[in-house]
């Protein structure tokens, strides 16, 4: 079964053809990131314009790469949320129009759940139930996943998501946007024990809060004396700040994840989202998995960020369960 997936939840315009929920025949992404860099974050209006201008070409490229005609697809899948309103509506409107004209079924997909699926697009994936973690620029969530359509929310961020914290700390340090990759790289050169930044779970629950540690970094940097040669924080000190921030932020994610695994006596842990590409997080979770006897699943690096392969893949599983979307669906932000 061939499903064409469309993903436009934020700043990536993506389309993918996936066969039987696993085999990725094409995965095309057009990002508007370069237009957002100077603003230090995604500008919704710019993202939406990029989707409108590029979605046709992205879909055509995806079909071409898959070596199929549009009439060869069996169904369409589209992200209906969460995300930016204008961005979501662009993809949804396109998918609905194609579904109507081609008389093909339409499946609406929650892109956070699709991020979880991106890590298990393999033949020998984890058995249900498992604990799923979504970590990205806008979300930090823990789920108990009992089936492809049964996600129980266990923990959520009460303020900044971890990806947002990375972006804001990178801005404080003058490292540019996005912050995740640059802080991950810089932290490898720093001392993670140099500075004590505190980041804890909310009221001993499985919820997260990252606004406090971001503010702590801001206060710490503002109290330091500028380096005369660079008129700013010295590079080696930036590395220590990045490493210390990252270690504290990731530690609470790992701790909450372990709490969930032990509470529900789970043997499989699945991670998805942009921050799942973080090298330090992968090492921390793999170490815990070896020590505690559970298996951890991370997506391949090309499926960590928003993409349509995960949308089409999960849509196949939902289709098999009888899930269909009407032409009246709209953005679920």
C-alpha positions as CSV (number, residue, x, y, z in Angstrom):
1,X,0.0,0.0,0.0
2,X,1.4,3.4,-1.0
3,X,0.6,6.5,1.1
4,X,1.6,10.0,0.2
5,X,2.4,11.9,3.4
6,X,2.3,15.7,3.7
7,X,3.8,17.6,6.7
8,X,3.7,21.3,7.1
9,X,3.4,21.8,10.8
10,X,6.2,24.4,11.2
11,X,8.9,25.6,8.9
12,X,9.6,22.4,6.8
13,X,7.5,21.7,3.7
14,X,7.7,17.9,3.4
15,X,6.3,15.1,1.3
16,X,7.0,11.4,1.3
17,X,5.8,8.2,-0.3
18,X,5.9,5.2,2.1
19,X,5.0,1.6,1.3
20,X,3.3,-0.5,3.9
21,X,4.3,1.8,6.8
22,X,8.0,1.0,6.7
23,X,9.6,1.3,3.2
24,X,10.4,4.9,2.5
25,X,10.4,5.4,-1.3
26,X,11.0,9.2,-1.1
27,X,11.5,11.8,1.6
28,X,11.6,15.4,0.3
29,X,12.0,18.4,2.6
30,X,12.2,22.1,1.8
31,X,13.1,24.2,4.8
32,X,12.6,27.9,5.3
33,X,15.1,27.9,8.2
34,X,17.4,30.4,6.5
35,X,14.7,33.0,6.4
36,X,14.1,32.7,10.2
37,X,17.7,32.8,11.4
38,X,18.0,36.6,11.7
39,X,14.8,36.6,13.9
40,X,16.1,33.9,16.3
41,X,13.0,31.8,15.8
42,X,10.3,30.7,13.4
43,X,8.1,33.6,12.0
44,X,4.7,32.0,11.3
45,X,3.9,34.3,8.3
46,X,7.2,33.5,6.6
47,X,6.8,29.8,7.2
48,X,3.3,29.8,5.7
49,X,4.4,31.8,2.6
50,X,7.2,29.2,2.1
51,X,4.7,26.3,2.3
52,X,2.3,28.0,-0.2
53,X,5.1,28.7,-2.7
54,X,6.8,25.3,-2.4
55,X,4.3,22.6,-1.6
56,X,3.5,21.7,-5.2
57,X,7.1,21.3,-6.1
58,X,7.8,19.2,-3.0
59,X,5.0,16.8,-3.7
60,X,6.0,16.5,-7.4
61,X,9.6,15.8,-6.4
62,X,8.5,13.2,-3.9
63,X,6.4,11.4,-6.5
64,X,9.3,11.6,-9.0
65,X,11.8,10.2,-6.5
66,X,9.4,7.3,-5.6
67,X,9.1,6.6,-9.3
68,X,5.3,6.7,-9.3
69,X,2.4,8.7,-10.7
70,X,0.0,10.5,-8.4
71,X,-2.7,8.1,-9.4
72,X,-0.6,5.2,-8.1
73,X,-1.1,6.2,-4.4
74,X,-3.7,4.4,-2.4
75,X,-4.2,7.1,0.3
76,X,-3.1,10.6,1.5
77,X,-1.9,11.4,4.9
78,X,-1.5,14.9,6.4
79,X,-0.4,16.5,9.7
80,X,-3.4,18.1,11.3
81,X,-1.6,19.3,14.4
82,X,-0.1,20.5,16.6
83,X,1.7,23.3,14.9
84,X,1.4,26.8,13.4
85,X,-2.1,27.5,12.2
86,X,-1.2,28.9,8.7
87,X,1.4,26.2,8.1
88,X,-1.0,23.4,9.0
89,X,-3.8,24.8,6.9
90,X,-1.6,24.9,3.8
91,X,-0.9,21.2,4.0
92,X,-4.4,20.3,5.1
93,X,-6.0,22.3,2.2
94,X,-3.7,20.7,-0.3
95,X,-4.3,17.1,1.0
96,X,-8.1,17.6,1.1
97,X,-8.1,18.9,-2.5
98,X,-6.0,15.9,-3.7
99,X,-8.2,13.5,-1.8
100,X,-11.3,14.9,-3.4
101,X,-10.0,15.0,-6.9
102,X,-8.3,11.6,-6.8
103,X,-11.1,10.0,-4.8
104,X,-8.5,8.6,-2.4
105,X,-8.9,8.1,1.4
106,X,-7.5,10.8,3.7
107,X,-5.9,10.1,7.1
108,X,-5.1,12.9,9.6
109,X,-2.0,12.4,11.7
110,X,-0.9,14.0,15.0
111,X,2.8,14.8,14.2
112,X,3.9,14.3,17.8
113,X,2.8,10.7,17.7
114,X,4.3,10.5,14.2
115,X,7.7,11.5,15.8
116,X,7.4,8.5,18.1
117,X,6.6,6.3,15.0
118,X,9.7,7.6,13.2
119,X,11.9,5.6,15.7
120,X,10.1,2.4,15.1
121,X,9.8,2.4,11.3
122,X,11.6,-1.0,11.3
123,X,10.4,-4.6,10.9
124,X,11.5,-5.6,14.4
125,X,10.2,-2.7,16.3
126,X,9.2,-2.7,20.0
127,X,6.1,-4.5,21.2
128,X,3.3,-2.6,22.9
129,X,3.2,-1.1,25.5
130,X,6.2,1.1,25.5
131,X,7.2,4.6,26.9
132,X,7.5,7.2,24.2
133,X,9.3,10.6,24.5
134,X,8.9,13.5,22.1
135,X,11.5,16.2,22.5
136,X,11.5,19.1,20.1
137,X,11.5,22.9,19.8
138,X,7.9,23.1,20.9
139,X,7.2,20.0,22.9
140,X,8.6,17.8,25.7
141,X,6.2,14.9,26.3
142,X,6.1,11.5,27.8
143,X,3.5,8.9,26.7
144,X,2.5,5.4,27.6
145,X,2.0,4.0,24.1
146,X,-0.4,1.0,24.1
147,X,-1.1,0.9,20.4
148,X,-0.7,3.0,17.2
149,X,-3.8,4.9,18.2
150,X,-3.6,4.7,22.0
151,X,-1.3,7.3,23.6
152,X,-1.7,8.1,27.3
153,X,0.0,11.4,28.2
154,X,2.2,11.0,31.3
155,X,4.2,14.2,31.4
156,X,4.4,17.5,29.6
157,X,6.3,20.7,29.7
158,X,4.6,23.4,31.8
159,X,6.5,26.3,30.1
160,X,9.5,26.1,27.6
161,X,10.1,22.9,25.8
162,X,13.7,21.6,25.9
163,X,14.3,22.7,22.3
164,X,13.1,26.2,23.1
165,X,15.5,26.3,26.1
166,X,18.4,25.3,23.7
167,X,17.5,28.1,21.3
168,X,17.3,30.7,24.1
169,X,20.5,29.7,25.7
170,X,22.2,29.7,22.3
171,X,20.9,33.3,21.8
172,X,22.2,34.3,25.2
173,X,25.7,32.9,24.2
174,X,25.6,34.5,20.8
175,X,25.7,31.2,19.0
176,X,22.8,31.7,16.5
177,X,19.7,29.8,15.7
178,X,18.8,27.0,15.9
179,X,20.5,26.3,19.2
180,X,20.3,22.5,19.5
181,X,23.0,21.4,17.1
182,X,25.5,24.2,18.0
183,X,25.2,23.7,21.8
184,X,25.5,19.9,21.4
185,X,28.7,20.4,19.4
186,X,30.1,23.1,21.7
187,X,29.3,21.1,24.8
188,X,31.7,18.4,23.7
189,X,34.6,20.9,24.3
190,X,33.4,22.0,27.7
191,X,33.3,20.8,31.3
192,X,29.8,19.7,32.2
193,X,30.6,20.0,35.9
194,X,32.0,23.6,35.6
195,X,28.8,25.4,36.6
196,X,25.8,24.1,38.6
197,X,22.6,24.8,36.9
198,X,19.5,23.3,38.5
199,X,16.7,21.7,36.5
200,X,14.1,19.4,38.2
201,X,10.8,17.7,37.5
202,X,7.7,19.7,38.4
203,X,6.4,18.8,41.9
204,X,8.0,15.3,41.7
205,X,5.7,14.5,38.8
206,X,6.6,13.5,35.2
207,X,6.2,17.1,34.0
208,X,9.0,19.3,32.8
209,X,10.0,22.9,33.2
210,X,13.0,24.5,31.4
211,X,12.3,28.2,31.8
212,X,14.2,28.3,35.1
213,X,17.4,26.9,33.8
214,X,17.3,29.2,30.8
215,X,17.0,32.2,33.2
216,X,19.8,30.8,35.3
217,X,22.1,30.8,32.3
218,X,21.1,34.4,31.5
219,X,21.9,35.6,35.0
220,X,25.2,33.7,35.1
221,X,26.3,35.2,31.7
222,X,25.2,38.7,32.7
223,X,27.4,38.6,35.8
224,X,30.6,37.6,33.9
225,X,33.1,40.2,32.9
226,X,33.5,40.5,29.2
227,X,36.7,39.2,27.6
228,X,38.6,42.3,26.2
229,X,39.7,40.4,23.1
230,X,36.3,39.2,22.0
231,X,34.1,41.8,23.8
232,X,32.0,38.9,25.1
233,X,32.0,35.6,26.9
234,X,35.3,33.7,26.1
235,X,34.9,30.6,23.8
236,X,36.1,28.2,26.4
237,X,33.7,29.6,29.0
238,X,30.9,29.3,26.5
239,X,31.8,25.7,26.1
240,X,31.6,25.1,29.9
241,X,28.2,27.0,30.0
242,X,26.9,24.9,27.1
243,X,28.0,21.6,28.6
244,X,26.7,22.4,32.1
245,X,23.4,23.6,30.8
246,X,23.0,20.6,28.5
247,X,23.9,18.1,31.2
248,X,21.3,19.5,33.7
249,X,18.5,19.8,31.1
250,X,19.0,16.3,29.7
251,X,19.4,14.8,33.2
252,X,15.8,15.7,34.1
253,X,14.6,14.2,30.9
254,X,16.4,11.0,31.5
255,X,15.3,10.9,35.2
256,X,11.6,11.4,34.3
257,X,11.9,8.8,31.5
258,X,13.4,6.2,34.0
259,X,10.6,7.0,36.4
260,X,8.0,6.3,33.8
261,X,9.7,3.1,32.7
262,X,9.9,1.8,36.2
263,X,6.4,2.9,37.2
264,X,4.8,0.9,34.3
265,X,7.4,-1.9,34.2
266,X,8.2,-1.2,30.6
267,X,11.0,-2.9,28.6
268,X,11.1,-0.6,25.6
269,X,11.7,3.2,25.3
270,X,11.2,5.2,22.1
271,X,12.4,8.7,21.5
272,X,11.4,11.1,18.6
273,X,11.7,14.8,17.7
274,X,14.4,17.2,16.8
275,X,16.3,16.9,20.1
276,X,16.4,13.1,19.7
277,X,19.4,13.8,17.4
278,X,21.4,15.1,20.5
279,X,24.5,13.0,20.9
280,X,24.7,13.4,24.7
281,X,21.1,12.3,25.2
282,X,21.7,9.2,23.1
283,X,24.7,8.2,25.2
284,X,22.9,8.9,28.5
285,X,19.8,6.8,27.5
286,X,21.8,4.0,26.0
287,X,23.9,3.8,29.2
288,X,20.7,3.6,31.3
289,X,19.2,1.0,28.9
290,X,22.3,-1.2,29.4
291,X,22.3,-0.8,33.2
292,X,18.5,-1.2,33.7
293,X,17.8,-3.8,31.1
294,X,15.4,-2.1,28.7
295,X,15.8,-1.4,24.9
296,X,15.9,2.1,23.6
297,X,14.9,3.2,20.1
298,X,16.0,6.4,18.4
299,X,15.1,7.5,14.8
300,X,17.7,7.8,12.1
301,X,19.1,11.3,12.0
302,X,17.2,12.2,8.8
303,X,13.9,11.4,10.5
304,X,14.6,13.4,13.7
305,X,13.3,16.7,12.4
306,X,9.8,17.2,11.0
307,X,9.3,15.0,7.9
308,X,6.5,13.4,6.0
309,X,7.9,9.8,6.1
310,X,6.8,9.5,9.7
311,X,3.4,10.9,8.8
312,X,2.8,8.5,6.0
313,X,4.2,5.6,8.0
314,X,1.9,6.1,11.0
315,X,-1.0,6.8,8.6
316,X,-0.7,3.3,7.2
317,X,-1.1,1.9,10.7
318,X,-4.1,4.1,11.4
319,X,-5.6,3.2,8.0
320,X,-5.4,-0.5,8.9
321,X,-7.4,0.3,12.0
322,X,-10.1,1.9,10.0
323,X,-9.2,5.5,10.7
324,X,-10.3,8.0,8.0
325,X,-10.6,11.8,8.0
326,X,-13.4,13.7,6.5
327,X,-12.9,16.7,4.1
328,X,-14.1,18.9,7.0
329,X,-10.9,18.5,9.1
330,X,-9.0,21.6,10.0
331,X,-5.9,22.5,11.9
332,X,-5.6,21.2,15.5
333,X,-3.1,23.5,17.1
